[in-house]
């Protein structure tokens, strides 16, 4: 009888302990996630011709101009980043008397905005920061879908401080945008007879191995050669946007394929004074002193070893 009582007491204790565990577990509640809010943002933005620059315009003819003008254009898109994540898009309204200045407006959706603490990063012209796939065209009027002005002329304003948050409206300090690459104007001559090369495609390699193919704002960078494929072969100068992490004197190697598939190669030393991002470098008539000739066989081949 004594043993039976002890057993019942032990079972009762186990049941009580189990019951207490269940109650404690039920009392643990998951912390609710902070709800994202949508804010209206208005930012004053300004750019100068160098090194702070933005939209593209030229003085004179593309082949001979010595100046690229930096202006805002109506409806230009500006991507807004917080902690390396894109949280919205603003659009530009240029000032009527000075297109170097503009008002950026639009909505962002995020959490954790704190006045005088939170900083934003602004990037144009698109969210994907990528220099691959260029076609040698400079202005929107040259190519509305794949020109440098449309896709490859990146400018950024970093660490723009949020100065006030009232309801769902955000105020920031003025944003100053800086150019994230230089623009090169290129054309080529074959050294024999100084014959203009009718370029169809181009590969640019830097001796410092710091040419940027793509980049994440505040994150990883992919480096490598820059490829350009022209829509139509030309002996005229064309344009390439290049972001370079090497600011010292450097040798560029140019591999050019003409409209007949012949490959030419040559080099040009880029002095340190012309390096950095935000410049306009005219490098016309670069001499290509190597030519790779492929002799086409007249013998038909019907099998592959």
N, C-alpha and C positions, 0 to 999 in steps of 0.2 A: 504493500500500500504506500509505503514511504517512497519507494522508487517511482511509482506512478505519479505521485504528487510532484516530485522533482522534475520528471519528464514534462508534465503539463506546464510547470512554471518556466522551463527552458523554452518550450514551444511558444508560449505566450510572449516571452521576452523577445524571441526572434520575430514574431509577428509585429510587435510594437516597434522594433528597430527598423523593419522593412517599411512599415507605415510611415515612420518619420522620414526615411529617405525619400519616399514618394512625394511627401508634402514639400520637402526642401527643393526637390527638382522642379516641381510645378511652380515654385515661387521665383525661379530664375527666369528673367525675361530678357529677350534680345534687345540690344540698344537700337532704337529706330534710326534709319539712315537719314542724314540731313537732306531735306528736299531742295532740289535745284530751283533757283529763281531766275526769271527772265528780267534783265535790266536794259533800259534804254541808255545808250552812250552817245555823247557828243564830244568830239576831240578836235582841237585846233592843231593843224599840222603845217609844217613849213619845210622847204628844201631849198638848198642853194645849188649852184651848178657843180661845184666840187668842194669837198668830197661828198657833201650831202646832195643827193640827186634823186630824181624820180622818173616821171614820164619822159618820153623821148621826142625831140624835135631837132631839126638841123638848121644850120645857117648855110644857104647855098645848096650845092649839089652833093649827093652822097659820096661820089667818087673823089671830090676835092675838098669837102668841108673840113675845117679845122676846129669846129665847135659843135658839140652836142648840147642842146638846151634841155634843162630839167624843168618839167612842168607837170601839174596835175591835169587830168582830163575828166570831164564830167562823167559820173557813174563808175569810175574806177573802183575796183573791189580791194578791200584791205582785210586780211584775216587777223583775228584776235586770238592770242594764245595766253593761257594761264597754266603755269607748271608744265609746259611743253605740250599741252593739249589744246586743240583749236576749239574755241567756245563760241564763235560767231563771226559774222561778216559785216563790215561797215562799207559804206559807199562814199565817194568823194564828191564834194561840190566845190569847184575852184572859185577863188575870189575873182570878181569881175575885172579888177584893175591889175591884179598880179597873180598869175596862175602858178607861181612858185608856192603860193599859200592856198590852203583849202580847209573846209570843215568836213570832218568825217562823222557819219552818223549811222546808227543801226542798233540792233539788239544782240545781246549775248546771254547765254544761259549757263549758269554755273552756281557753285556754292562757295561760301567762305570769303566773300569780299569784305575787306575791312579797310575803312578810310585811313589814309596815312600809313598804311602797312602793305597792302596788296599792290603789286606792280604787274603790268601787262606788257606783252610783246606784240608788236604789230608788224605784219609781213605782207608785201605785195609782190607779184600780182596774183599768186595762187597759193593754195595750201601745200601742194607738192613742190618741194624745193629741189629741182632737178635740172641739170644742164645737158642731158642726153637728148638726142633726136633733133638737133638744130638743123636748120635748112639754109642758113646764110643770109636770111632776110632781116633787115633792120626795123622798119616801121610797119605799123598796122596797114598803111596804104600799100606796102609791098606785099604783105601776106597777112590777111586778117586772122588767120588761125594758128600760124606757126612762126610768126616773126619774133625777134628778140623783144620788141616792145610788148607783145601780147603774152609771152610765156617765160622769157628768160632774163628780164631786166628786174632782178629782185632788189628791193630796198627794205630796210628794217629799222624800226624804232624800238629799242630795248629798254626795259625797266621804266616804263611810263607809270608814274605813281598815281594811284587813285586818291584823290584829295577829299572827296565828299561822297556820301551815299545818303540820299533822301528818298525814302520809299523805294521805288523801282527805277530811280534815275541815278546815274553815276556821273561824276565830274572827275576829270583827270587834269594833270598838268599838260602843257603843250608838248606835242610829239615832234621830234626832229628825226627825220628818216635819213639813213646813210646807204649809199650804194654798196651792194654786196659782191660785185664783180667788176671787172674792166671789160670794155668792148674793143676788140681788135678789128681793124680793117685790113684785109689781106688780098694779095694777088701774087702770081708766081711767074717766073721766067725759067725756061730751061737754058742752062749755061751755054750750050752749043748754039751760036748765032743769036743768043738772047731772045729766043722764041717764046712768046706768051703761051702759057699752059692753059688749055681749055679745060678747066677743072670741073669735075663732076662730083667728086667726093674728097674728103680730107680727114686725116688723123693727126692730132696734135699730141705730142708727148713732151713732158717736161723732165729735164735731168734730175730735178729735185724730187720727183714723184709725189708732188703735192697738189696736182690739179684735181679739183673737186668735181665729181660726177653728180653726187646728190648729197643732201644734208637734211637732218632733222633739227628744227629750231631748238637749241639747247641740248641736242643729243648727238647721235652717231653721224659720222661723215664717211662716205664712200669715195675713194680716190682712184684715179685711173686716167687713161687717155680720153680725149674729147673727140668724138666722131661728128662729122658734118656731112650731110648728103644734100646737094643742091637739087632743086626741082628741074633745072635746066643747066647744062654745062655752060660755063662762061669764062672768058678771059678778063672780064671786068672785076673790080674789087668787090668782095663780099664781106660779111660781118660775122663774128663769133663772140659770144659772151663767155668769159673765162674767169672763174674764181680760183685763186692760187694761194696756197698756204705758205709758199716759199717767197720771201721778200728780198732775197739776195739776187745778185746777177746770176742768170740762168740761161742755159742753152735749150731752146725748143727745137725739136725735130718735127718736120712737116713731111708727111707721106701723102702725096696727091695722086689720084687716079683720074685720067682724062676721059673724054667722051668715047675714046676708042679702047679703053681698058688698059692703057699703058700706065705703069706706075713710075712716079718720079719721087725723089727724096732729097731733102736738103736741110740745113740748119740755119738758125739765126740766134745770135746772142741777145737776150733781153736784159738791158742794164737795170740795176737796182732802182735807179731814179724813175724808171717807167713802170715799176712793179707796184704791188699793192692793189687794193680794190677801190674803184671809183674813177679810173682813168679812161681816156680814149686814146688808144695807141694805133697810129697809122703805120702799117708795115707792108707797103705796096712793093711789088716787083722783087719778092724774095727769090734768090737764086737757088734753083734745085740742080745740083751737079751730078746726081745719080739717076740713071734711067734703067728700068728693068724691061728688056724686050723679050717677049715670048713668041717663038716661031710656031705658027699653026701648022700641024701636020696634014698632008693631003691624003694620008692613009686612013681609011675607015676602020674604026674599032667596033667590034660587035660583042666583045666580052671584056669582063673586068677581072683581073687576077686578085 
